[in-house]
């Protein structure tokens, strides 16, 4: 840790600051990544699992980067053989796999 950073913290605490966390930044808040857009993207993917990010962005009129963030980070989908599939299997799918595997072993 640099000496100048320690001096800066001392100055901040002397002025009455109580935390080392960053203060809220001014600027435009995110408006595209909200619950409404997330549910719309999820519905579009569930209706047509072969839909491309570009097509979803055009339908919803939001940036492709936002759609990509919603699809991959928020909803947890990934592309497999040109279809969107969830990254994690639900519990019922896991149980189905176990049952099928046991039947095949018998």
N, C-alpha and C positions, 0 to 999 in steps of 0.2 A: 504494500500500500504506500502510495506516495505521501510525502510530507505536506504537499500543497492540498491534497484531498482532506487530510486531517485538519489543517487550518481552515479549510472551507467549512467543514462540519462544525468546528468550534464557533465560527462566525454565525452559522445558521442557528445553532442552539442558543447562542448569546442573544439573537434577535427574537427568540421565543418559539422557534420550531421544535416540535416534539417527536418527529419521526424522520427516518432516513428514506422513507418511500418517496417516490416521485409525486409531485403535485399534479392534479388533473391538468391536462393540456387544453388549451383553447383550440377551437377548430370545428370543423363540420363533423357531427357524429355519424356513425355508420347508419345508413337507412336501408340498404339493400339486404343486409343479412338480418332479417327479422323473422318472427314466427310465421307470418302470413306467407312470405316467399318460401320459407322452408317447407311448409305444408304443401304449397303449390308445386314445388319441385318434386317432392316425394310422390304426390298424386300423379304427376306426369310420368315419372319413372315407373310407377306401379302399373300404369295403363299401357305403356310401351317401353319395355326394358331395352330396346335397341336404339332409343332416342339418343342423339348426340348432345353434348354440352352446348354446342353452337345453336342447335335447334331449340333447346330449352331457353337459352338466353334470348333468342328472337321472339319466342312466344310470350315470355314474361316481361320483355323489354328491360332487362337488367344486364349488367356487364358479365361477360364470360368468366372473368376471374372470380366474381362473386358466386356464380353458379358452380364453378369448380370447387370453391371453398365449401359451399353448402353440401354438395354431393359427396365429396371425399372426407371432409373434416367433421361436419355436423351430422350428416346422415350415415356416414360410414360405408358407402358403396364403393365398389371397384368394378372394373370391366373384366369379364371373362368371356372369351369367345363372342365378342361384340354385344354382350348383354350385361346389364348392371345387376350385380348380386351383392347382398350384404357381406361385410367383412367377417362378421361373427355369425355362426349358425344359431338359430333359436333353439331352446331346449327341446321342443318337440321334434325338430329335425335331427338333433343329436340322438334322441331316443329311437327314432326310426332307423337311423344308420346302425345302431347297436343291434336292434331286432333283426334287421336284414342280414347283418354280418353273422349273427348267431344261427339264423336259418341256413345260410350258405355253408357254414361249418358243419352242420348236421347233414 
